[in-house]
Amino acid sequence: MRPAIASALMPLVRGMNPEGAHNLSLHALRLGLAGRDKGPDDLVLAVRALGLAFRNPVGLAAGFDKNAVAVLPLMRLGFGFVEAGTATPRPQAGNPRPRLFRLPEDRAVINRFGFNNEGIAAFAARLAALPRPLPAVLGANIGINKEGAVPERDIPALYAAVAVQADYVTINVSSPNTPGLRDLQGEARLAAILDATLAARAELPRRPPVLVKIAPDLAEGAVEAIVGTCADRDVAGLIVSNTTIARPDTLRSIHRAEAGGLSGRPLFQPSTELLRRVHRLSRGRLTLIGAGGVESGETAYAKIKAGATLVQLYAAFAYGGPALVGRIKRDLAALLHRDGVKTLSDAIGVEA
């Protein structure tokens, strides 16, 4: 099945309850029913970042494949990178259902999953079972359990568990659905977690780069502190940003007041403004991945011009299906060529 055919079936899937549809989509991916993108990427899309070669800058954000059950089929859809997770030390069920809500009028999603996952042992085993070489860059997203967590202990152990297989590792301190998690973005606490993780990293034979995923709802002073804390250490980059707890007045869906993190089109503007600010503060010391409202070649290009080297999708992929990946790549390449950009790196931050 080709990605376009799989995308044409999306309206049928969207008729189901959102979490059931999501699980069915993952099952279909595992069975190879979503097809693959067989066309070569335009060379203008290739970029080096984090010490890695990306054939294109379009990635899948963490949260879609929490347990790394469909990594290879997702990569075959044409993504330049796929980030699996979030994985926690122990398995946990997450928050009660319903916990995933579509806001189709707003092209948005609200989730309050709460890091539901099968735990790091199962996650790492699936990464180890993937056939190599992989067709895209592999990211692993790690976080703490809701109960019994000691972040300075748990995050280094999680990093060590995935370091053998992952090309990069993201520390998630910004989901709004685990109580107290966003407090870890505070300067002193984040510094302690990073210092412990980087000390553990130094003892490993394989040391994939470390990234931190931040929230879009940070006060200006907090943003400056996070950027400084990461840039002063051997942190490779930031993902800007996670979902938001804000509820714009423009939301029209009946689900607009549901608790949880909002992602999709309404997040584009605030997350892109934050991206510009982080780009200015980091002064080239950190690689930035732009997430939040990426749904087209135009929105991907806007993130890049605001300072992102790479971009990630989540809500748009849930709405648009597999064919969206190729469409974004083609449209982004056309925009770069239109503007006379020789390599994607030349466009990074030009409007920041």
Contacts in CASP RR format, 6 or more apart in sequence:
PFRMAT RR
TARGET T0000
AUTHOR 0000-0000-0000
METHOD contacts of the structure
MODEL  1
MRPAIASALMPLVRGMNPEGAHNLSLHALRLGLAGRDKGPDDLVLAVRAL
GLAFRNPVGLAAGFDKNAVAVLPLMRLGFGFVEAGTATPRPQAGNPRPRL
FRLPEDRAVINRFGFNNEGIAAFAARLAALPRPLPAVLGANIGINKEGAV
PERDIPALYAAVAVQADYVTINVSSPNTPGLRDLQGEARLAAILDATLAA
RAELPRRPPVLVKIAPDLAEGAVEAIVGTCADRDVAGLIVSNTTIARPDT
LRSIHRAEAGGLSGRPLFQPSTELLRRVHRLSRGRLTLIGAGGVESGETA
YAKIKAGATLVQLYAAFAYGGPALVGRIKRDLAALLHRDGVKTLSDAIGV
EA
1 32 0 8 1.000
1 33 0 8 1.000
1 34 0 8 1.000
1 35 0 8 1.000
2 35 0 8 1.000
3 34 0 8 1.000
3 35 0 8 1.000
3 36 0 8 1.000
3 37 0 8 1.000
3 77 0 8 1.000
3 321 0 8 1.000
3 322 0 8 1.000
3 323 0 8 1.000
3 325 0 8 1.000
3 326 0 8 1.000
4 322 0 8 1.000
4 323 0 8 1.000
6 28 0 8 1.000
6 33 0 8 1.000
6 34 0 8 1.000
6 35 0 8 1.000
6 321 0 8 1.000
6 322 0 8 1.000
6 323 0 8 1.000
7 320 0 8 1.000
7 321 0 8 1.000
7 322 0 8 1.000
7 323 0 8 1.000
7 324 0 8 1.000
10 319 0 8 1.000
10 320 0 8 1.000
10 321 0 8 1.000
13 21 0 8 1.000
13 24 0 8 1.000
13 25 0 8 1.000
14 21 0 8 1.000
14 102 0 8 1.000
14 104 0 8 1.000
14 319 0 8 1.000
15 21 0 8 1.000
16 24 0 8 1.000
17 98 0 8 1.000
18 98 0 8 1.000
18 100 0 8 1.000
18 101 0 8 1.000
18 102 0 8 1.000
18 109 0 8 1.000
19 97 0 8 1.000
19 98 0 8 1.000
19 99 0 8 1.000
19 100 0 8 1.000
22 64 0 8 1.000
22 100 0 8 1.000
22 318 0 8 1.000
25 318 0 8 1.000
26 65 0 8 1.000
26 69 0 8 1.000
26 70 0 8 1.000
28 34 0 8 1.000
29 70 0 8 1.000
29 73 0 8 1.000
29 74 0 8 1.000
30 69 0 8 1.000
30 70 0 8 1.000
30 73 0 8 1.000
32 73 0 8 1.000
34 73 0 8 1.000
34 77 0 8 1.000
34 322 0 8 1.000
35 73 0 8 1.000
35 76 0 8 1.000
35 77 0 8 1.000
35 322 0 8 1.000
36 73 0 8 1.000
36 76 0 8 1.000
36 77 0 8 1.000
36 78 0 8 1.000
37 76 0 8 1.000
37 77 0 8 1.000
37 78 0 8 1.000
37 322 0 8 1.000
37 325 0 8 1.000
37 326 0 8 1.000
41 55 0 8 1.000
41 56 0 8 1.000
41 78 0 8 1.000
41 329 0 8 1.000
41 333 0 8 1.000
42 329 0 8 1.000
42 330 0 8 1.000
42 333 0 8 1.000
42 337 0 8 1.000
44 333 0 8 1.000
44 336 0 8 1.000
44 337 0 8 1.000
44 341 0 8 1.000
44 342 0 8 1.000
44 343 0 8 1.000
44 344 0 8 1.000
45 55 0 8 1.000
45 56 0 8 1.000
45 57 0 8 1.000
45 58 0 8 1.000
45 329 0 8 1.000
45 332 0 8 1.000
45 333 0 8 1.000
45 336 0 8 1.000
45 344 0 8 1.000
46 53 0 8 1.000
46 54 0 8 1.000
46 55 0 8 1.000
46 56 0 8 1.000
46 343 0 8 1.000
46 344 0 8 1.000
47 54 0 8 1.000
47 56 0 8 1.000
47 57 0 8 1.000
47 309 0 8 1.000
47 310 0 8 1.000
47 343 0 8 1.000
47 344 0 8 1.000
47 345 0 8 1.000
48 54 0 8 1.000
48 345 0 8 1.000
49 287 0 8 1.000
49 309 0 8 1.000
49 310 0 8 1.000
50 167 0 8 1.000
50 168 0 8 1.000
50 209 0 8 1.000
50 211 0 8 1.000
50 236 0 8 1.000
50 237 0 8 1.000
50 287 0 8 1.000
51 209 0 8 1.000
52 137 0 8 1.000
52 167 0 8 1.000
52 168 0 8 1.000
53 137 0 8 1.000
54 80 0 8 1.000
54 81 0 8 1.000
54 136 0 8 1.000
54 137 0 8 1.000
54 310 0 8 1.000
55 80 0 8 1.000
55 136 0 8 1.000
56 78 0 8 1.000
56 79 0 8 1.000
56 80 0 8 1.000
56 329 0 8 1.000
57 80 0 8 1.000
57 300 0 8 1.000
57 304 0 8 1.000
57 308 0 8 1.000
57 309 0 8 1.000
57 310 0 8 1.000
57 311 0 8 1.000
57 332 0 8 1.000
57 344 0 8 1.000
58 78 0 8 1.000
58 79 0 8 1.000
58 80 0 8 1.000
58 300 0 8 1.000
58 310 0 8 1.000
58 311 0 8 1.000
58 313 0 8 1.000
58 325 0 8 1.000
58 328 0 8 1.000
58 329 0 8 1.000
58 332 0 8 1.000
59 79 0 8 1.000
59 80 0 8 1.000
59 81 0 8 1.000
59 82 0 8 1.000
59 83 0 8 1.000
59 310 0 8 1.000
59 311 0 8 1.000
59 312 0 8 1.000
59 313 0 8 1.000
60 74 0 8 1.000
60 79 0 8 1.000
60 81 0 8 1.000
60 82 0 8 1.000
60 83 0 8 1.000
60 312 0 8 1.000
60 313 0 8 1.000
60 314 0 8 1.000
60 317 0 8 1.000
61 83 0 8 1.000
61 239 0 8 1.000
61 291 0 8 1.000
61 312 0 8 1.000
61 313 0 8 1.000
61 314 0 8 1.000
62 83 0 8 1.000
62 84 0 8 1.000
62 85 0 8 1.000
62 86 0 8 1.000
62 141 0 8 1.000
62 170 0 8 1.000
62 172 0 8 1.000
62 213 0 8 1.000
63 85 0 8 1.000
63 86 0 8 1.000
63 113 0 8 1.000
63 141 0 8 1.000
63 314 0 8 1.000
64 74 0 8 1.000
64 314 0 8 1.000
64 317 0 8 1.000
64 318 0 8 1.000
65 71 0 8 1.000
65 74 0 8 1.000
65 82 0 8 1.000
65 84 0 8 1.000
65 85 0 8 1.000
66 84 0 8 1.000
66 85 0 8 1.000
66 86 0 8 1.000
66 87 0 8 1.000
66 113 0 8 1.000
66 116 0 8 1.000
66 117 0 8 1.000
67 84 0 8 1.000
67 85 0 8 1.000
67 87 0 8 1.000
67 117 0 8 1.000
67 118 0 8 1.000
67 119 0 8 1.000
67 122 0 8 1.000
67 123 0 8 1.000
67 126 0 8 1.000
68 84 0 8 1.000
68 85 0 8 1.000
68 87 0 8 1.000
68 123 0 8 1.000
68 126 0 8 1.000
68 127 0 8 1.000
68 140 0 8 1.000
69 126 0 8 1.000
71 82 0 8 1.000
71 84 0 8 1.000
71 126 0 8 1.000
71 127 0 8 1.000
71 130 0 8 1.000
71 134 0 8 1.000
71 138 0 8 1.000
72 130 0 8 1.000
72 131 0 8 1.000
72 134 0 8 1.000
72 135 0 8 1.000
74 82 0 8 1.000
75 82 0 8 1.000
75 134 0 8 1.000
75 135 0 8 1.000
75 136 0 8 1.000
75 138 0 8 1.000
76 135 0 8 1.000
77 322 0 8 1.000
77 325 0 8 1.000
78 135 0 8 1.000
78 136 0 8 1.000
78 325 0 8 1.000
78 326 0 8 1.000
78 329 0 8 1.000
79 136 0 8 1.000
79 325 0 8 1.000
80 136 0 8 1.000
80 137 0 8 1.000
81 136 0 8 1.000
81 137 0 8 1.000
81 138 0 8 1.000
81 139 0 8 1.000
81 167 0 8 1.000
81 310 0 8 1.000
82 136 0 8 1.000
82 137 0 8 1.000
82 138 0 8 1.000
82 139 0 8 1.000
83 139 0 8 1.000
83 140 0 8 1.000
83 141 0 8 1.000
83 170 0 8 1.000
83 312 0 8 1.000
84 123 0 8 1.000
84 127 0 8 1.000
84 138 0 8 1.000
84 139 0 8 1.000
84 140 0 8 1.000
84 141 0 8 1.000
85 117 0 8 1.000
85 123 0 8 1.000
85 140 0 8 1.000
85 141 0 8 1.000
85 142 0 8 1.000
86 115 0 8 1.000
86 117 0 8 1.000
86 141 0 8 1.000
86 142 0 8 1.000
86 143 0 8 1.000
86 172 0 8 1.000
86 175 0 8 1.000
87 117 0 8 1.000
87 119 0 8 1.000
87 120 0 8 1.000
87 123 0 8 1.000
87 124 0 8 1.000
87 140 0 8 1.000
87 141 0 8 1.000
87 142 0 8 1.000
87 143 0 8 1.000
87 158 0 8 1.000
87 162 0 8 1.000
88 115 0 8 1.000
88 117 0 8 1.000
88 119 0 8 1.000
88 120 0 8 1.000
88 142 0 8 1.000
88 143 0 8 1.000
88 144 0 8 1.000
88 145 0 8 1.000
88 154 0 8 1.000
88 158 0 8 1.000
89 119 0 8 1.000
89 120 0 8 1.000
89 144 0 8 1.000
89 145 0 8 1.000
89 149 0 8 1.000
89 154 0 8 1.000
89 157 0 8 1.000
89 158 0 8 1.000
90 119 0 8 1.000
90 120 0 8 1.000
90 145 0 8 1.000
91 117 0 8 1.000
91 118 0 8 1.000
91 119 0 8 1.000
91 122 0 8 1.000
92 114 0 8 1.000
92 115 0 8 1.000
92 116 0 8 1.000
92 117 0 8 1.000
92 119 0 8 1.000
92 145 0 8 1.000
92 146 0 8 1.000
93 116 0 8 1.000
94 113 0 8 1.000
94 114 0 8 1.000
94 115 0 8 1.000
94 116 0 8 1.000
94 146 0 8 1.000
95 112 0 8 1.000
95 113 0 8 1.000
95 114 0 8 1.000
95 116 0 8 1.000
95 177 0 8 1.000
99 111 0 8 1.000
99 112 0 8 1.000
99 113 0 8 1.000
99 114 0 8 1.000
100 109 0 8 1.000
100 110 0 8 1.000
100 111 0 8 1.000
100 112 0 8 1.000
100 113 0 8 1.000
101 109 0 8 1.000
101 110 0 8 1.000
101 111 0 8 1.000
101 253 0 8 1.000
101 255 0 8 1.000
101 258 0 8 1.000
102 109 0 8 1.000
102 253 0 8 1.000
102 255 0 8 1.000
102 318 0 8 1.000
103 109 0 8 1.000
103 110 0 8 1.000
103 251 0 8 1.000
103 252 0 8 1.000
103 253 0 8 1.000
103 255 0 8 1.000
103 256 0 8 1.000
103 262 0 8 1.000
104 253 0 8 1.000
104 319 0 8 1.000
105 252 0 8 1.000
105 253 0 8 1.000
106 250 0 8 1.000
106 251 0 8 1.000
106 252 0 8 1.000
106 253 0 8 1.000
106 256 0 8 1.000
106 264 0 8 1.000
106 265 0 8 1.000
106 266 0 8 1.000
107 264 0 8 1.000
107 265 0 8 1.000
107 295 0 8 1.000
107 315 0 8 1.000
107 316 0 8 1.000
107 319 0 8 1.000
108 251 0 8 1.000
108 253 0 8 1.000
108 262 0 8 1.000
108 263 0 8 1.000
108 264 0 8 1.000
108 265 0 8 1.000
108 266 0 8 1.000
108 267 0 8 1.000
108 315 0 8 1.000
109 262 0 8 1.000
109 263 0 8 1.000
109 264 0 8 1.000
109 314 0 8 1.000
109 315 0 8 1.000
109 318 0 8 1.000
110 255 0 8 1.000
110 256 0 8 1.000
110 258 0 8 1.000
110 259 0 8 1.000
110 260 0 8 1.000
110 261 0 8 1.000
110 262 0 8 1.000
110 263 0 8 1.000
111 177 0 8 1.000
111 243 0 8 1.000
111 260 0 8 1.000
111 261 0 8 1.000
111 263 0 8 1.000
112 176 0 8 1.000
112 177 0 8 1.000
112 258 0 8 1.000
112 259 0 8 1.000
112 260 0 8 1.000
112 261 0 8 1.000
113 177 0 8 1.000
114 146 0 8 1.000
114 175 0 8 1.000
114 177 0 8 1.000
114 178 0 8 1.000
115 143 0 8 1.000
115 144 0 8 1.000
115 145 0 8 1.000
115 146 0 8 1.000
115 175 0 8 1.000
115 177 0 8 1.000
115 178 0 8 1.000
117 123 0 8 1.000
120 142 0 8 1.000
120 157 0 8 1.000
120 158 0 8 1.000
120 161 0 8 1.000
120 162 0 8 1.000
121 161 0 8 1.000
123 140 0 8 1.000
123 161 0 8 1.000
123 162 0 8 1.000
124 161 0 8 1.000
124 162 0 8 1.000
124 164 0 8 1.000
124 165 0 8 1.000
127 138 0 8 1.000
127 140 0 8 1.000
127 162 0 8 1.000
127 165 0 8 1.000
127 166 0 8 1.000
128 164 0 8 1.000
128 165 0 8 1.000
130 138 0 8 1.000
130 165 0 8 1.000
137 167 0 8 1.000
137 168 0 8 1.000
138 165 0 8 1.000
138 166 0 8 1.000
138 167 0 8 1.000
139 166 0 8 1.000
139 167 0 8 1.000
139 168 0 8 1.000
139 169 0 8 1.000
139 170 0 8 1.000
140 162 0 8 1.000
140 165 0 8 1.000
140 166 0 8 1.000
140 168 0 8 1.000
140 169 0 8 1.000
140 170 0 8 1.000
141 169 0 8 1.000
141 170 0 8 1.000
141 172 0 8 1.000
141 213 0 8 1.000
142 155 0 8 1.000
142 158 0 8 1.000
142 159 0 8 1.000
142 162 0 8 1.000
142 169 0 8 1.000
142 170 0 8 1.000
142 171 0 8 1.000
142 172 0 8 1.000
143 154 0 8 1.000
143 155 0 8 1.000
143 158 0 8 1.000
143 171 0 8 1.000
143 172 0 8 1.000
143 173 0 8 1.000
143 181 0 8 1.000
144 151 0 8 1.000
144 154 0 8 1.000
144 155 0 8 1.000
144 178 0 8 1.000
144 181 0 8 1.000
145 154 0 8 1.000
146 178 0 8 1.000
146 179 0 8 1.000
151 184 0 8 1.000
151 189 0 8 1.000
151 193 0 8 1.000
152 192 0 8 1.000
152 193 0 8 1.000
152 196 0 8 1.000
153 196 0 8 1.000
155 171 0 8 1.000
155 193 0 8 1.000
155 196 0 8 1.000
155 197 0 8 1.000
156 196 0 8 1.000
156 197 0 8 1.000
156 199 0 8 1.000
156 200 0 8 1.000
156 201 0 8 1.000
157 200 0 8 1.000
159 169 0 8 1.000
159 171 0 8 1.000
159 197 0 8 1.000
159 200 0 8 1.000
159 201 0 8 1.000
159 210 0 8 1.000
160 200 0 8 1.000
160 201 0 8 1.000
160 204 0 8 1.000
162 169 0 8 1.000
162 208 0 8 1.000
163 169 0 8 1.000
163 201 0 8 1.000
163 204 0 8 1.000
163 206 0 8 1.000
163 207 0 8 1.000
163 208 0 8 1.000
164 206 0 8 1.000
166 208 0 8 1.000
167 208 0 8 1.000
168 208 0 8 1.000
168 209 0 8 1.000
168 210 0 8 1.000
168 211 0 8 1.000
168 236 0 8 1.000
169 208 0 8 1.000
169 209 0 8 1.000
169 210 0 8 1.000
169 211 0 8 1.000
170 210 0 8 1.000
170 211 0 8 1.000
170 212 0 8 1.000
170 213 0 8 1.000
170 239 0 8 1.000
171 193 0 8 1.000
171 194 0 8 1.000
171 197 0 8 1.000
171 210 0 8 1.000
171 211 0 8 1.000
171 212 0 8 1.000
171 213 0 8 1.000
172 181 0 8 1.000
172 213 0 8 1.000
172 242 0 8 1.000
173 181 0 8 1.000
173 182 0 8 1.000
173 184 0 8 1.000
173 185 0 8 1.000
173 190 0 8 1.000
173 193 0 8 1.000
173 212 0 8 1.000
173 213 0 8 1.000
173 214 0 8 1.000
174 181 0 8 1.000
174 182 0 8 1.000
174 185 0 8 1.000
174 213 0 8 1.000
174 214 0 8 1.000
174 215 0 8 1.000
174 241 0 8 1.000
174 242 0 8 1.000
175 181 0 8 1.000
175 182 0 8 1.000
175 242 0 8 1.000
175 243 0 8 1.000
176 182 0 8 1.000
176 215 0 8 1.000
176 217 0 8 1.000
176 242 0 8 1.000
176 243 0 8 1.000
176 244 0 8 1.000
176 245 0 8 1.000
176 260 0 8 1.000
176 261 0 8 1.000
177 260 0 8 1.000
177 261 0 8 1.000
182 215 0 8 1.000
183 189 0 8 1.000
184 190 0 8 1.000
184 193 0 8 1.000
185 214 0 8 1.000
185 215 0 8 1.000
185 218 0 8 1.000
185 222 0 8 1.000
185 226 0 8 1.000
186 222 0 8 1.000
186 225 0 8 1.000
186 226 0 8 1.000
187 222 0 8 1.000
187 225 0 8 1.000
187 226 0 8 1.000
187 229 0 8 1.000
190 212 0 8 1.000
190 226 0 8 1.000
190 229 0 8 1.000
190 230 0 8 1.000
191 229 0 8 1.000
191 233 0 8 1.000
194 210 0 8 1.000
194 212 0 8 1.000
194 229 0 8 1.000
194 230 0 8 1.000
194 233 0 8 1.000
194 235 0 8 1.000
195 233 0 8 1.000
197 210 0 8 1.000
198 210 0 8 1.000
198 233 0 8 1.000
198 234 0 8 1.000
198 235 0 8 1.000
201 207 0 8 1.000
201 210 0 8 1.000
201 234 0 8 1.000
209 236 0 8 1.000
209 237 0 8 1.000
210 234 0 8 1.000
210 235 0 8 1.000
210 236 0 8 1.000
210 237 0 8 1.000
211 235 0 8 1.000
211 236 0 8 1.000
211 237 0 8 1.000
211 238 0 8 1.000
211 239 0 8 1.000
211 287 0 8 1.000
211 289 0 8 1.000
212 226 0 8 1.000
212 230 0 8 1.000
212 235 0 8 1.000
212 237 0 8 1.000
212 238 0 8 1.000
212 239 0 8 1.000
213 238 0 8 1.000
213 239 0 8 1.000
213 241 0 8 1.000
213 242 0 8 1.000
214 223 0 8 1.000
214 226 0 8 1.000
214 238 0 8 1.000
214 239 0 8 1.000
214 240 0 8 1.000
214 241 0 8 1.000
214 242 0 8 1.000
214 278 0 8 1.000
215 241 0 8 1.000
215 242 0 8 1.000
215 244 0 8 1.000
216 240 0 8 1.000
216 241 0 8 1.000
216 242 0 8 1.000
216 243 0 8 1.000
216 244 0 8 1.000
216 246 0 8 1.000
216 267 0 8 1.000
216 270 0 8 1.000
216 271 0 8 1.000
216 274 0 8 1.000
216 292 0 8 1.000
217 244 0 8 1.000
217 245 0 8 1.000
217 246 0 8 1.000
218 226 0 8 1.000
218 274 0 8 1.000
220 277 0 8 1.000
223 274 0 8 1.000
223 277 0 8 1.000
223 278 0 8 1.000
223 281 0 8 1.000
224 281 0 8 1.000
226 238 0 8 1.000
227 238 0 8 1.000
227 278 0 8 1.000
227 281 0 8 1.000
227 282 0 8 1.000
227 286 0 8 1.000
228 281 0 8 1.000
230 237 0 8 1.000
230 238 0 8 1.000
230 286 0 8 1.000
231 282 0 8 1.000
231 285 0 8 1.000
231 286 0 8 1.000
235 286 0 8 1.000
236 286 0 8 1.000
236 287 0 8 1.000
237 286 0 8 1.000
237 287 0 8 1.000
237 288 0 8 1.000
237 289 0 8 1.000
238 278 0 8 1.000
238 282 0 8 1.000
238 286 0 8 1.000
238 287 0 8 1.000
238 288 0 8 1.000
238 289 0 8 1.000
239 288 0 8 1.000
239 289 0 8 1.000
239 290 0 8 1.000
239 291 0 8 1.000
239 312 0 8 1.000
240 271 0 8 1.000
240 274 0 8 1.000
240 275 0 8 1.000
240 278 0 8 1.000
240 288 0 8 1.000
240 289 0 8 1.000
240 290 0 8 1.000
240 291 0 8 1.000
240 308 0 8 1.000
241 267 0 8 1.000
241 271 0 8 1.000
241 274 0 8 1.000
241 275 0 8 1.000
241 290 0 8 1.000
241 291 0 8 1.000
241 292 0 8 1.000
242 291 0 8 1.000
243 260 0 8 1.000
243 261 0 8 1.000
243 262 0 8 1.000
243 263 0 8 1.000
243 267 0 8 1.000
244 261 0 8 1.000
244 262 0 8 1.000
244 263 0 8 1.000
244 266 0 8 1.000
244 267 0 8 1.000
244 270 0 8 1.000
244 271 0 8 1.000
245 260 0 8 1.000
245 261 0 8 1.000
245 262 0 8 1.000
246 262 0 8 1.000
246 270 0 8 1.000
247 256 0 8 1.000
247 257 0 8 1.000
247 262 0 8 1.000
248 266 0 8 1.000
250 266 0 8 1.000
251 266 0 8 1.000
263 292 0 8 1.000
263 293 0 8 1.000
263 314 0 8 1.000
263 315 0 8 1.000
264 292 0 8 1.000
264 293 0 8 1.000
264 295 0 8 1.000
264 314 0 8 1.000
264 315 0 8 1.000
264 316 0 8 1.000
265 293 0 8 1.000
265 295 0 8 1.000
265 315 0 8 1.000
265 316 0 8 1.000
266 293 0 8 1.000
267 292 0 8 1.000
267 293 0 8 1.000
268 292 0 8 1.000
268 293 0 8 1.000
268 294 0 8 1.000
268 295 0 8 1.000
268 299 0 8 1.000
268 302 0 8 1.000
271 290 0 8 1.000
271 291 0 8 1.000
271 292 0 8 1.000
271 293 0 8 1.000
272 290 0 8 1.000
272 292 0 8 1.000
272 302 0 8 1.000
272 303 0 8 1.000
272 306 0 8 1.000
275 288 0 8 1.000
275 290 0 8 1.000
275 303 0 8 1.000
275 306 0 8 1.000
275 307 0 8 1.000
275 308 0 8 1.000
275 352 0 8 1.000
276 306 0 8 1.000
276 307 0 8 1.000
276 351 0 8 1.000
276 352 0 8 1.000
278 286 0 8 1.000
278 288 0 8 1.000
279 288 0 8 1.000
279 306 0 8 1.000
279 307 0 8 1.000
279 308 0 8 1.000
279 349 0 8 1.000
279 352 0 8 1.000
280 352 0 8 1.000
282 288 0 8 1.000
287 309 0 8 1.000
287 310 0 8 1.000
288 307 0 8 1.000
288 308 0 8 1.000
288 309 0 8 1.000
288 310 0 8 1.000
289 308 0 8 1.000
289 309 0 8 1.000
289 310 0 8 1.000
289 311 0 8 1.000
289 312 0 8 1.000
290 303 0 8 1.000
290 307 0 8 1.000
290 308 0 8 1.000
290 310 0 8 1.000
290 311 0 8 1.000
290 312 0 8 1.000
291 311 0 8 1.000
291 312 0 8 1.000
291 313 0 8 1.000
291 314 0 8 1.000
292 312 0 8 1.000
292 314 0 8 1.000
292 315 0 8 1.000
293 299 0 8 1.000
293 315 0 8 1.000
293 316 0 8 1.000
294 300 0 8 1.000
294 303 0 8 1.000
294 311 0 8 1.000
294 312 0 8 1.000
294 313 0 8 1.000
294 316 0 8 1.000
294 328 0 8 1.000
295 313 0 8 1.000
295 315 0 8 1.000
295 316 0 8 1.000
295 319 0 8 1.000
295 324 0 8 1.000
295 328 0 8 1.000
296 316 0 8 1.000
296 327 0 8 1.000
296 328 0 8 1.000
296 331 0 8 1.000
297 327 0 8 1.000
297 328 0 8 1.000
297 331 0 8 1.000
297 332 0 8 1.000
297 335 0 8 1.000
298 331 0 8 1.000
298 335 0 8 1.000
300 311 0 8 1.000
300 328 0 8 1.000
300 332 0 8 1.000
301 332 0 8 1.000
301 335 0 8 1.000
301 336 0 8 1.000
301 347 0 8 1.000
302 351 0 8 1.000
303 311 0 8 1.000
304 311 0 8 1.000
304 344 0 8 1.000
304 347 0 8 1.000
304 348 0 8 1.000
304 349 0 8 1.000
305 347 0 8 1.000
305 348 0 8 1.000
305 349 0 8 1.000
305 350 0 8 1.000
305 351 0 8 1.000
305 352 0 8 1.000
306 349 0 8 1.000
306 351 0 8 1.000
306 352 0 8 1.000
307 348 0 8 1.000
307 349 0 8 1.000
307 352 0 8 1.000
308 348 0 8 1.000
308 349 0 8 1.000
309 345 0 8 1.000
309 348 0 8 1.000
313 324 0 8 1.000
313 325 0 8 1.000
313 328 0 8 1.000
316 324 0 8 1.000
317 324 0 8 1.000
317 325 0 8 1.000
336 344 0 8 1.000
336 347 0 8 1.000
339 347 0 8 1.000
341 347 0 8 1.000
END
